[in-house]
Amino acid sequence: MPERELRQALAKGVAGGAATAAVLLLWADDEAVFLEAAGAAEPDTVFDLASLTKPLAGAPLALELERRGTLGWDQGLYDLWGQAVPEEKDDITVERLLTHAGGFPAYQPYFQALEQQPPELRRALLRSMLMNEPLIHAPGSRALYSDLGYLTLGLLLEQGFAQGLDESLAELYARLGVAGPRYLPLDRPPAWPLERIAPCGPLPGRPEIHGQVEDENCYALGGLAAHAGLFGSASMVATVMDALCRDPEAACLFERDAATPGSGRTPGFDTPGGPDSLAGDNAPAGTVGHLGFTGCSLWWHPASNRGVVLLTNRVALGRGNDRLNPLRRELHHLAWQLLGEAS
């Protein structure tokens, strides 16, 4: 039975060093149909969701501002920030940031400069660094996964809501009627007891990372960004996806970017990339999802509102730990088999 194989594979993967804690959840028919924890995890253990923040916070918040008429997806950076935007970035729109088509590089260690400034000056410095960052391709000419694009988006979201991303997201989730993941701002105690949060591994200058965001750029921003910063359990992730699937206006978040040549992105999500995809070689057509650097996976089929959430703390065993991806493929293959039988 797929259920037994899933349990065995998850336990074997954790025992083999893929992570020290893991939770796997399958969702169908408006509820969890499979939920299993392994290693030092319980079913409700909270994980650093890393880049799952992009589809679960960044993109839905951008949609909320468009609904309000505050931030149009077709607006360019010059319209929003004026003379501070160099000419090469005039054509970077909100939608291109959402679909990783803005032309920014994938990553820069901005935290090294940000941490030299008082917290209240860091966002202004970040905007300056982003506007001075050379693009590696023309906006809209291709899709390249970029944390820098979502760092830019985060600044726009904070401007549009005129408050922190933690407050804005809490209000959005309340409107959707879900108790979803949360940001853990560094200037406040964690929202959950530390024993409920899976730890991450140490980094230079940070010997213990537990209940604080692992991503350095987000950490330098106080734990609040559009590319990383969310914490939550597997059930919290699934209930947000369920709510988005039920919201007709959110359907655009699952639509593939047809304007950018060769793109496999949607506003916030990725799509499976062939038989070797970490989503599983049998993921149904129309599946969207995302990975998180800390060891998280989210793959969902919006048309049937079914999906898989795999949360782990891969980085607890070091950022170079590469034992998770084979486990991801195996678990997702088995998960889609089980979800197909549940239909």
ZIMO-V858087 format. One record per residue. RES is the residue in one letter. OMEGA is omega in whole degrees, -180 to 180 (* if undefined). Layout:
# ZIMO-V858087
<<RES & OMEGA> <RES & OMEGA>>
This chain:
# ZIMO-V858087
<<M & 179> <P & -180> <E & -179> <R & 179> <E & 178> <L & -180> <R & -178> <Q & -179> <A & 180> <L & -180> <A & -180> <K & -180> <G & 179> <V & 178> <A & -179> <G & 174> <G & 176> <A & -179> <A & 174> <T & 180> <A & -179> <A & 174> <V & 178> <L & -180> <L & 172> <L & -174> <W & 175> <A & 177> <D & 173> <D & -179> <E & 175> <A & 178> <V & 177> <F & 179> <L & -176> <E & 176> <A & 179> <A & -179> <G & -178> <A & -179> <A & 168> <E & -179> <P & -179> <D & 178> <T & -180> <V & -179> <F & 168> <D & -173> <L & 175> <A & -173> <S & 169> <L & 174> <T & -178> <K & 180> <P & -175> <L & -179> <A & -175> <G & -177> <A & 178> <P & 178> <L & 176> <A & 177> <L & 179> <E & 179> <L & 176> <E & 177> <R & -178> <R & -177> <G & -177> <T & -176> <L & 179> <G & -179> <W & 179> <D & 179> <Q & 178> <G & -178> <L & 179> <Y & 178> <D & -173> <L & -175> <W & 173> <G & -170> <Q & 180> <A & -176> <V & 177> <P & -172> <E & -177> <E & -179> <K & 180> <D & -174> <D & 175> <I & 179> <T & 176> <V & -179> <E & 178> <R & 173> <L & -179> <L & -176> <T & 178> <H & 180> <A & -178> <G & 180> <G & -180> <F & 169> <P & -177> <A & -169> <Y & 167> <Q & 179> <P & -178> <Y & -177> <F & -179> <Q & 176> <A & -177> <L & -175> <E & 176> <Q & -177> <Q & 174> <P & -177> <P & -176> <E & 180> <L & -170> <R & -179> <R & 176> <A & 177> <L & 178> <L & 180> <R & 179> <S & 179> <M & 179> <L & -179> <M & 177> <N & -179> <E & 177> <P & 175> <L & 179> <I & 170> <H & -178> <A & 178> <P & 178> <G & -177> <S & 177> <R & 178> <A & 175> <L & -178> <Y & -172> <S & 170> <D & -178> <L & 176> <G & -180> <Y & 170> <L & 176> <T & 179> <L & -180> <G & 177> <L & 178> <L & 179> <L & 179> <E & 177> <Q & -177> <G & -180> <F & -178> <A & 176> <Q & -179> <G & 180> <L & 179> <D & 179> <E & -179> <S & -179> <L & 178> <A & 179> <E & 179> <L & 180> <Y & 177> <A & 178> <R & 178> <L & 178> <G & -179> <V & 171> <A & -173> <G & 177> <P & -177> <R & 167> <Y & 175> <L & -179> <P & -174> <L & -178> <D & 178> <R & 176> <P & 177> <P & -178> <A & -179> <W & 173> <P & -177> <L & -179> <E & 178> <R & -176> <I & 178> <A & -180> <P & 171> <C & -178> <G & -178> <P & 174> <L & 179> <P & -180> <G & -179> <R & -174> <P & 179> <E & 179> <I & -174> <H & -177> <G & 174> <Q & -177> <V & -179> <E & -177> <D & -174> <E & -180> <N & 177> <C & 178> <Y & 179> <A & 178> <L & 177> <G & 180> <G & -176> <L & 178> <A & 179> <A & -178> <H & -178> <A & 176> <G & -179> <L & 172> <F & 177> <G & 177> <S & 179> <A & -180> <S & 177> <M & 178> <V & -177> <A & -178> <T & 175> <V & 178> <M & 177> <D & -179> <A & 179> <L & 179> <C & -180> <R & -177> <D & -177> <P & -179> <E & -180> <A & -178> <A & -179> <C & 179> <L & -177> <F & -177> <E & -178> <R & 179> <D & -179> <A & -176> <A & -177> <T & -177> <P & 175> <G & -176> <S & 172> <G & -176> <R & 167> <T & 175> <P & 178> <G & -173> <F & 169> <D & 174> <T & -179> <P & -176> <G & 176> <G & -173> <P & 179> <D & -178> <S & 176> <L & 176> <A & -176> <G & -176> <D & -179> <N & 177> <A & -177> <P & 177> <A & -178> <G & 179> <T & 173> <V & 179> <G & -180> <H & 174> <L & 175> <G & -175> <F & -179> <T & 179> <G & -177> <C & 176> <S & 175> <L & 175> <W & -170> <W & 176> <H & -173> <P & -177> <A & 179> <S & -179> <N & 177> <R & 180> <G & -174> <V & 174> <V & 176> <L & 179> <L & 176> <T & 173> <N & 179> <R & -174> <V & 175> <A & 179> <L & 179> <G & -179> <R & 180> <G & -180> <N & -175> <D & -176> <R & -175> <L & -171> <N & 175> <P & 178> <L & 177> <R & -178> <R & -179> <E & -178> <L & -178> <H & 176> <H & 179> <L & -179> <A & 180> <W & 174> <Q & -179> <L & 179> <L & 176> <G & 178> <E & -179> <A & -176> <S & *>>
